[in-house]
Amino acid sequence: MLSQTKPSLIPMRVGLASPRLPLPSTLVIFGATGDLTQRKLVPSLFDLFCAKRLPDGFTVVGFARREKSHAQFRDEMRAAVDQFSRCKATDNPRWDEFARGIFYLQSEFHDANGYARLAQLLDEIDSTRGTLNNRLFYLAAAPENYALIVAQLGAANLAQTSLTASSVGWRRVIIEKPFGQDLASAVELNHQVLAVLRESQIYRIDHYLGKETVQNLLALRFGNTIFEPLWNRNYIDHVQISAAESVGIEGRGGYFETAGTLRDMVQSHILQLVALTAMEPPVSFDASAVHDEKVKVMRAIRPMPRDEIRTSAIRGQYGAGNQLPGYRAEPRVAPDSGTETYVALRMNIDNWRWAGVPFFIRTGKRLSRRVTEIMIQFKPVPHPLFAQEASQNVEPNVLAVRIQPDEGIHLKFAAKQPGQTTQLRDVRMDFFYKETFGMAPGEAYETLLIDAMRGDSTLFNRRDEVETAWSLVTPILEYWNETPPPVFPNYAAGSWGPAAADELMARSGRRWKEPEPDSP
């Protein structure tokens, strides 16, 4: 039987610095009885606790409408951890220690008395658990409650933080997506929360930015000398970004009918991937410098005129296929719904680096595979040195950054096949996180929660990022609202999407690349 390598002895992890612990604090989760808390937040926190990355005295307070006791809430969180955490609670002596820092408060979001009781509970926690008056408020409630909750925090004097340089006694608010439904609503929501909070206190979350491979995209570009000189219009033919999901809407018909894929995926996740792929090197790796460069990219994306939206913004909706139901047969979906479950776009970035290099994006539900990948398609060699028959099985170089699953980076290049004749073949050079570092990347929420506790907003969205992204998407939304959709459904569940998306690529003489294979 083969012996297992201990994580501490894995060569690529030897010598890694221990992460800096944040200061003690209390996390208040508004909407704590919802799916996000059970599937992501508390399981991520317990994984951090087991890895000794949370400070002593760290405390969680659930704030929601349902009536329940501290003990009932703790039991529910224990069940959630057993189901969704890497570090299970059952037969784990650390669970009892973690659970002693879990509390629950029942209140309506509009009830001022509830926030007064919350303030009293937080003061008690500060004195008994040593949380130093540091509070992180997480808005995991329905989006229509965001402004209300922030206003109530302000009215109860729970949002005020010191203006001095002291790091003790801070107040920060994490706001979940969607941040607005269009440009006007996003601007209004920003106005409402900034009436109570300073921009430095607001952490607009996009969980894609917490994924290790998304962060590694910056390391790949700016931590190596071999890629950045090629990262421009002189060497790159085009860029493809695919974010495919094999599942449907998973019972979220009520939400998805009002959102659709353009709002749910493109405005947030996909545009963030475009910005990180295309941005200029920041002057330093701090929040302001990184945000500045991402905003520059978004502002350089050419807005689509109305006559171009029809051909360059493709929408689709899945129908029945591969023994899977169509979107219109999902619970809480209208039988004649015109909501898109698939979007493909061609984007053009009008700046010196990317002029003439199209960015093609596609994202959708019920597609052939679950995969999120950025493909950098390089130009063909300028002079065909080898005979055509020797190179017939060779395509231009591709660099693929796999966001999920099997996170890693893959480079495809030409090599001579062994033998007495010159025959070229495509070969791959692969890097997989799990194989190299002996562990898969952690849950994105682990990174984002720790960063918010530390006061690092690099992986969150700034006000101008959110509003610029909506300014690009809103004209498409308005055009689609004013024009009837194509005949839906227009792609079968389990396929790669509608034929119109293939035609979008074909008009430029290109085609969608099949995502890289999963790890063996």
Buried (B, 14 or more C-beta within 10 A) or exposed (E): EEEEEEEEEBEEEEEEEEEEBBBBBBBBBBBBBBEBBBBBBBBBBBBBBBEEBBBEBBBBBBBBBEEBEBEEBBBBBBEBBBEBBBBBBEEBEEBEEBBEBBBBBBBEBEEEEBBBBBBEBBEEBBEEBEBBBBBBBBBBBEBEBBBBBBBBBBEBEBBBBEEEEEEEBBBBBBBBBBBBBBBEBBBEBBEBBBEBBEEEBBBBBBBBBBBBBBBBBBEBBBEEEEBEEBBEBEEBBBBBBBBBBBEBBEEBBEBBBEBBBBBBBBBBBBBBBBBBBBBBEBEEEEBEBBBBBBBBBBBBBEEBEEEBBEEBBBBBBBBBBEEBBBBBEBEEBEEEBBBBBBBBBBBBBEBEBBEEBBBBBBBBBBBBBBBBBBBBBBBEEEEEEBEEEBBEEBBBBBBBBBBBBBBBBBBBBBEEEEEEEEBBEBEEEBBBBBBBBBEBBBBBBBBBBBBBBBBBBBBBBBBBBBBBBBBBBBBBBBBBEEEEBBEBBBBBBBBBBBEBBBEBBEEEEBEBBEBBEEBE
